[in-house]
């Protein structure tokens, strides 16, 4: 029998008993007010911003300490190593099996439609623009053009125009569709049409599963781009040692990453992306899935570092005055880069061009990028006028017969690759769990959960006691209002219900809708007040970001990933996760509760009930501190990591994810630690298909 179906007998309050119980009104049980916290919905954001501020201070100090060539070399090596580690490394290079599926003549160039496999049966589509003028002779320098977040990928007119401009000036331009764009959408309906048309949604959904595996969507994009360079270097008409990269917006992201990570890149021009993380997070918050690298601010990688990790390789920043990526942040990063290049004796190898416009690969920016490539790859520093290009229609740009790689026989999507990796990891997970104690220690490290005896003491303030409520309900309850502070800046509102007769022992109650949520479900879950009416002394707590401190609705990726997704990604940049943060809140609260009730810490006197989002934190906390809880009841909790990987549209699950967790354990292994002391009811569904 599957672990999440295991259900031991529990006490169920009769419907009549529930109907007779007079519930405490939510407005009467609010704990936080302006004297304690002016804006409870901003509490978690403010706490994270404090950590971000410290990270930026640390970054600036490290930069200023880079004085000697040895220090700079060590910095470049360490940062690239960390970057690669957090990407999850790269897959094995396998045969590309490239095919030219069509050729289109142009004015001054020809276009070859290219299909190759970056991994077995994982297809990449591209258009290769090749010079066709007696002015230029092969072999040519080559530039990889990486697309921004255009849903039609390489077919977008401005991206074709920039690539064609390279060919008109004696360089091969190769533009490829990123994953979940153009001809590379991963989810198709039965009729072959795209299921998730937003490429940014696709990237973040793919990144959700990758996160569990210790990867990132950036890994998919980078490896595909690196294999595109492999293809270019195989061509007889390309100078293999003269390779550049350029791209706009999301392509600016990819080109910055490639500059930093691929030694074959000899010139780069990222457009409308590079700014400073501090300004970006202040104005817009965290961006698309591949634009957030796990822990990068914690170990010190800002946008300026993409310019500097391979300095003094020539790099031109294309920027726009009114870009969504703050222009003052762009100049800040450029200044840091320029200073480092100057220290290295090559200030001429870094430059910035600013166009007076909004976000986009404007003709002036494309021309500047192509001129930069001509200077550093072809050795020709000449004026390059913009050219009117007759671009291919979306239909004519198709490389595959039906316009989508997933309609090819045996094609594998990025989601398929994630699932295959999960299956491959089963053997290593099993090996880890041959020693349960060691495995649990690894879980603790991956999830960032502190040991109970190492948590700082919880500060507690009693706000008041609602005595008249005891006289108004049939249960004879008194209700105390508390504020618990497990760490500076985090305030957990709590209600302590005391029955007239405590016959059932203490119970810690957590509900994603808040501590006073009314619950009447067929599976036996009840409200905190109902448990108290049975004879439990109940501490009902809002963990951070829940109940009274639930964040305000945020427009992050069209609100499709949960109101807390923005905060989850801020934490991700700091190498933190909400499951672990809330587990630490839970453990500190449990210890305070037992101490307050003058009960032994390891006596297994405490019951734990969690409904919804707190359930995953409760499962981790109980498995890691096995002697703390007498019994654990979970409802509407994520059943497994595999459930996220198997679901095509797992919206709302970023808050449940832990980077690299699926490499070490499955949730069933945590449940097995607790044996018959855990009761799991009605597992949560992860499907978001209804939100389409």
N, C-alpha and C positions, 0 to 999 in steps of 0.2 A: 504494500500500500504506500502511495506517495506520501512524503512527509507532510505536505501541506494539507492532506486530507485527514491526517491523524487528529482525532478529536476526543479528548477525555471528558468525562462527565463534569459538568459545571452546574453551579446553582443558577437557576433561571427564576427570576421574579415572576409571579403570576400576573396576568394582565390586570386582574382586579386590583392587585396590590399597587401596580404602577398607576392605575387610574385614580387610586385614592391618595397618592402621594402628591402634595402640592409643590410644584417645582419653584426653585429660586429664580427670580427674574434676572435676565442677563444684565440689565442696567443697574441692578442693585449690587451686582457682584463684580463690577469693574474695580480693578485695584490701582492701576496707574492713572495718575492725574498730572496736571501741569507742574505741580510742586515736585514730582518725581521725574517725569519725562514729558517734555513738551510735545514731542511728536513720536509716539510709540511706533508708528509705521515706518519711521526712518531709523530706528534703533540699530538694526543689523547693518544697514548701509553705512551709518556713521561709524560703527565699530570697524567695519572693513576699510573705510576710508582712512581711519587712523593707522591701520597696518600698511595700507598703500603708501601713505605719506612717509612712513619710516623706510619703506622699501626704496622710494625715490631718493631719500636722503642718503641711504647706503650706496645707491648706484652712483650718485654724484661724487661721493668720497672716493669710491674705487676708481672712477675715471680720472680724477685729479691726481691720483697716485701713480698713473701710468706715465713714467718719465723716460725710462731707458728702453732701448731696443729689446733687451731681454724681458723686461716687464711686459712690453706690448706683445711679444711673441707668446709668452705664457698666458696672457689674457686671451689672445685669439685661440690658442689651443684649448684652454679650459672651457671657453664659452661654446665653441663648436662641439666639443665632446658632450657637454650638458644638453645642447640643442638636439643632437643626434639621439641621446639617451631618452629624452622626453618625447621625441617622435616615435620611439619604439624601435629604432634601427630601421634598416631597409630590407626588403625581401631579397631573395637570391635572384641574380640576373639570369634569365632564361632566354632561349632563342626568340628574337623579335618576330620572325616569320612575316616580314613586311610585304605588302602588296600594293602595286599601283593600280587602282581600280578605275582610273579615268584620267584623261588629259584635256585641258582647256587652253586654247591659244589666247594670248593677250597682246596688248600693244606695248612691246618692249620687254615682255616676259611671257613665260608659259606657266600654267598651274598644273601640278600633279596632285591627284587625290590619293592620299596615303592612308593605309590601314596597317596597324601593327599590334602585337600583343605585348603589353608591358609586363604582364604575368600570363601564364598559360590560360588561354581563352578569355582573358580580360583585355578587351579591345580598346584601342585609342584611334581616333579619327583626326586627320589633319590635312591641311592644304599647304603644299610646298610651292612657293613662288620662286622661279628660277630665271635669272637674267637671260634675255634673248636679244642681245645687241652686240654689234662688232666692237663697241667701245670697251667691253669687258670680256675677259677670257677666263675659262676655268683653269684650275680650281678656284672657287670663290670663298671668301669668308662667309660665315653663316650666322644668322641670328634667330634664336628661338623666340617667338612671340607668344606670350601666355595671356589668355583671355581674362577679362574682368567678369563681373557677375551679370553677363548677358545670358538670358535664358536660351537664346539661339546660338550661343557660343561663338565659334569662328565665323559664322555667317553674318555677324553684325558688320554693318558697312564700315564703321570707323576702324575696326580691327583689320578687316581686309585691306583697307586703304593704307594703313601703316605698314602692313606686311608687303604690299605691292611696292610701296615707296622704297623699301630696301632693295628689291630686285631691280628697280629702275636705276638704282645707284650702285649696281655691281655686286650685290650681296644676296645670297640665298636667304629668303625669309620663310620660316616654317611656323605656321600657326596651328595649334592643336586645341581640341575641345577638352576642357577640364571635366572631371567626373561630375555627373548630375547636370550637365549642360549640353546644349547642341544635340549631337547624335548619341550622347552618353548618359541619358536619363536611366536611372536604375530601376524605377518602378513604372511599369506599363499596365494599362487596363487590358482586359481580354480582347478589345478591338485594336490593340497596339498603340492607343493614344497614351499620352503621358498622364500618370496618376498624380504626381506632385510637381506642378509646373514651376514653382518657385525654386530656383537653383540654390538660394541661400537656405531655404528649408531643407532641401536635400542634403546639403553639406553638413548642416547641424544635426540632422537625424543620423546620417552616416557616422558623424563624429561621436554621437552618443554611444553607439556600440563600440566604436574604436576606443573611446575613453575607458570602458571596462577592460579592454584588452591591453591597456597601456600604450595606445596609439593615438593618432589624431588624423583628421581629414587632411591636414597639411602633408602628412606622410604619403597619402594616396596621390595628391597633386604633385608633390615633389618627385616621387619615384616615377610617375608617368612622364614628367618633364625631363628627368634624367635619361629615361629610355628614349625620349625623342632626340636628345643630344646623341645618344648611342647611334640612333638611326642616321642622323646627319653625318656623323664621323665615318659611317660605312659607305657613304656616297663618294664616288670617284670625283665628282665635280665640286666637292667641298674641301677646304683647307681645314683639316681636323684640329689644328692647333689654334685656329682663329674663330672662336665661338663666342657669341655675345647673347644677351637676353634683355628683353624689354617687354613691358606690359603695363596696363592701366587698371587702377582700382584693385579688384581682386587679383588682376594680373600684376599690379604693382606689388602686392603681397608676395605672389609666387616668385617674381623676379628678384625681390629683395632676399627671399629665402635661398634661392638658387645661387645668387652671388655669394652668400655666406657659406653655403654648404658644398658647392661643386667646384673643384679646383680647375675644371676645364673652362669655366667662364672667365673670359679675358676683358670684358667690358659689360656694363649693365646700366640700364636706365629705367628705374621704377617710377611710375607716374601715378599721381593722385592717391597715394597711400601713406608714405612715410611722414610721420609727424612725431609727437612725443606721446608716450603712453599716458602720462599724467594729464595732458590736455585732452587727449581723446576720451579718457575715462571720465573726466570732469564734464565734458560737453555732450558726449554721445553714449558713453558706457561701453561695455565690451561688445565686440563685433562678431562677425560670422565665425562658425566653429573652427575653421582652419586658421583664423587670425588670433586665436587664443592658445598659447602653448602652456602646458601644465607647469605651474610654479615659476614661470619665467621672471616674474617680478621678485620672487623670493630669492632666486639665485642670481638675479641681476642681468636680464636681457631686455633692453629697451629698443626702440626703433633705430636709434643711432648706432646700435651695435651691428645691425645688418650692413651698414655702410663700412664698418670698421673691422669686421671679423676677418676680412681678407685684404685689408689695406696693405699696399697701395694699388690694388687693382682698380682701374678707372671706373668711376661711377658718377652718373648725372642724375640728380633729382629733378623730375618734372613735377611742378606744383601749380596750383590754381589759387588765386587770391581768395575766392569765395567758396572754397572747397568745404565739404562736410568734414574732411579731415583737417583740423585746425592749422591754418597757415603759419601762425606764430610758433606752433609746435614743430612744424617742418623746418623753419629757420633755426630753431633751437637745436634740433638734431643735426642739421647741416653744420652749424657752428662747432658742435662737438667733433663731428667728422673732419671738418677742415683743420681744426687744431691738431688732431692726431696725424692726419696726412702731412701737415707741416712739420711736426716733430720727426716724421719719418723721412723728410726731405723731398716730398712729392706733393706740394700743395696744388699743382696744376692738374692733378688726376681726380679731383673731386670738384663738382660744380653744381649749381642750382639754377634752373630757369623757372620764372613765375609768370603765368598767364593770367590776365585780368578777366577772370570768368569763374564759372562754377565747376563742379565736379565733372570731369570728362576728359577724354583724350583728344583735345582740340588740335586742329591742324598745326598750330605753332608748336605744340608739345611733341607731336609726331615728327615734325621736321627736325626739331632739336635732338630728339632721340636718334634719328637716322644719321644726322650729321655726326653725333658722338660716336656711333658705330663706325662710320666711314673713317673718322680720325684715328681711332685706336685699333681697329681691326684691319682696315684696308690701307691705312697710311695716307689717306687723301683728306685733307682739311679744306673742304671747298663749300661754297654756297650750295644749298640744296633747296630748290623751290618746291612748294607744294604742287602736287599734280592731281588733276581730276581723274579719278579712277572709275572705270566701269566695273562695279563689283558684281559678283555672282548673286543671284537670288538664293534664298534659303534652299529651295528645291535643287537648284543647280549646284549648290555647294555640297550636297550630300555625297559622302564617300561610300556609304553602305546602300544596298539595293532598296531598302524600305525606310531609310532615314533614321534608324535606331540600331545601335549595336546589339541590344538585348533581343532583337528579332533574328540575329544570326544563330545558327545551330551551335549548341553547347556553350553559348556565351555566359560569362560569370560577371555578376555585378559586384560592386564594392561591398554590399551587404552580404553577398554570398561568400566573399573572401573573409569577412569578419566571422561568419558562422563556421567556416572551415577552420579558422584559427582557434576558435573556441573548442571545437572537437579535438583538434591536434593537441591542445593544452590539457586534455583530460588526463593523460598519462602522468604529466608532471604534477598536476593537482593531486592525484592519487598518491604519488610518491611523497609529496610534502606532508600529506595527512597520515603517513605511516607512523609519524611521531606527533601525536595530537598536541602536546605541550609546545613543541617548536612551531607547529602550524598556527596555533592560536597567537603566538608571539608575532608571527608574520602578519596575521590578520590585524593585530594591534598596530603594527607599523604602517601597513598599507592604508588603514582607515584613519590613522592619526588619533587613536583613542588612548588616553593616559590611564595609568594604573590607578586604582581607587585610592591607595594610600599615598599617591604622589600628587593628587589633585589639590589645588589650594582650598582652604576652608571657604565654605559658602557664607557670605555675609547675609544676614536675614533681618528684616524689619517687619514687625507686626503693625499693620496699618489700622486695624480695628477689628471689632467683633460685632457681628450683626445679631444681637441677642433677640430682638423682636421676631426674627425669622424662626427662632426655635419655638416661639409661642404660636406661630401661624401654621406650622405644618404638623402632619400627623406622626412624623417620625421622631419628634423630640430632639432635633438636631440643633447644635450650635455651629455657627460658621465663622471662622476666622479668616481675615484677609492678610496675606503676607506678600512681601516682595523679597525674592531671593536673588542674590548677586554672585554668580559663580566666578566671574572675573570682571575686571574693570570695564564698564560700559555696557554690560549685558545685565538686563533686569528681567527676571522671570516672575510674572504675576501668578499668585497661587491662592487657592482656597483650601482651607483645612476644615473638613467636616468632622465633627465629633458627635457620635451617637450617644444616646443616654446609656447604652450598655455596649461596650466594645467586646463582643464575643467572638469576632472573626479575625481580629488582628489588623495590622496596618496594611494599607493598599495604596500604591502609587498609581495615579490615573493620568493618562495622556491621550488627548484627542486632537486631531488635526484641525477641527472646527473651533477648538477652544475648551477651556476647562469646564465651562458650564453647559456644554452642548447637551441637548436633549436627545436621548438615544432609545429607540424602541425597535429592535430588529429580531427577526425570527431565530437568528443564531445565538441569542442569549446575551448579546452585548447590551449594556445598560449605561445610564448616566452616572457620573460620580456620586450624585445625591442618592441615586437608587442603591448603589453599593453601600453607602453609609447607612441607609435605612435597614439594610440586612444585618448591620452590626460591625462593619469595618470602620476604623478610623481612616479616612481617605484624604490624601493630599493630592489635589488636582492642580496640575501645573501647565502653563503655556510655555513650552520650550521656545527657544529663540526663533522668531519669524512665524510663530503660530499664535492664534487667538488674538490677544490685544496688541501684539507686535507684528501681526501679519503685514507684509509690505503693501503699499498702495499699488494699484494696477500699473504695470509698466508696459510701454509699447516696445517690447523687445522681440524682434522677429515676428511682428504682427500678433503678439500675445499668444502664439501657438505653443509655447513651451512652458507655460506656467507663470504666474505672477512673481514667483521667486527666482525665475531662471536668470535674470540679470544679476542678482546677488550671488547665485550659485556660480556663475562664470567669473565674477570678481574674486570669489573665494578660490576658484580653480587657478586663477593667475597667481594666487598666493600659496599654492600647494596645499589647499585645504578643501574639505568637502563637508556638506551639511549633515550627512549621516554621522560622521565622526564628531563634528562640533556639537550636535544635539545629544549624542551619546555621552559626551563629557558633561553637558548640562544635566543629563539624567542621573549620571552616577554621583555627581556632587550633590544633587538634590536628594537622592536616596539616602546618602550618608547623613546629610543634615536632618532629614526626617527621622531616621532612627535615633540619632543623638538627641533630637528634640523630644522624642517620646521615651528617652532613656532605655532604649532597647539595644541589645548587642549587635554589632555590625555584621558579624559572620554567622549569625544564628539562624539564617534562613527563615526569618519571621515575616518577611515582607513579600507581599504579592504585587505583581506588576500587570497592569492592563493598558494596552495601547491600541488605538484605533486610527487607521489611515497612515499618514506620513510618519508619525513618530514610531511606528512599528518596526521599521528597519533599524533605527537607532536602538530600540529596546532589545531587539534580537541580538545585536552585536554586544551591547552592554551586558546582557545576561549571560551570554556565552563566554565572555572574557572574564566576568566576575561570578563564577559559578556558585560561590557560597553566599551570594548576597540575596538572591530571591528564592522564596519558597515555591512560587508558582508564577508562570507567565502566560497571559492570554493575549493573543494578537488577532486583530480583525482588519480586513481590507489592507493587507500588507503585501508588498511585492513578493511573488512566489519564488523567483529565481532570477539570476542574471540572464540565463538563457531566454527567459520570457521577453526581455528587451531585445535581444539579438534576433529572436525569431519573428518579432512583430514588425510588419512593414512600416507602420506609422506609430511609433511609440512616443506620442506627444506627452508632455508633462512629466517626463521621467528624468530630466537632468538632475533634479533635486535628490533623486534616489541613487545616483551613480557615484562610484568611487574609482578614481583612475587606477587602472591595473588590477582591480580586485579579482576579475575572472582568471587572472594568471595564477592566483593563489588558492582560491576557495569558491565554493558554491554556497548559497544560503542554506541548503539542506544540511551541509556539514556543520553549520553553526547550530541548527535546530537539533541535530543528533547529539550534540554535546549535552543538551539539557534533558534528553530522554523523555520520560513521561511527565516531567515538570513543565512542559510547554503545551499549550492548547492553541491551535491555529485554525481560525474560522474564516470562511469566505474570502479566499485570496483576492487581491486586487487585480483588475484587468488593466493591461497596459495599452490597449488598443486606442488609437486616436482617429480611426477611420471615420467615425461619425462627425469629426470636426472638419472634414473636407467640404 
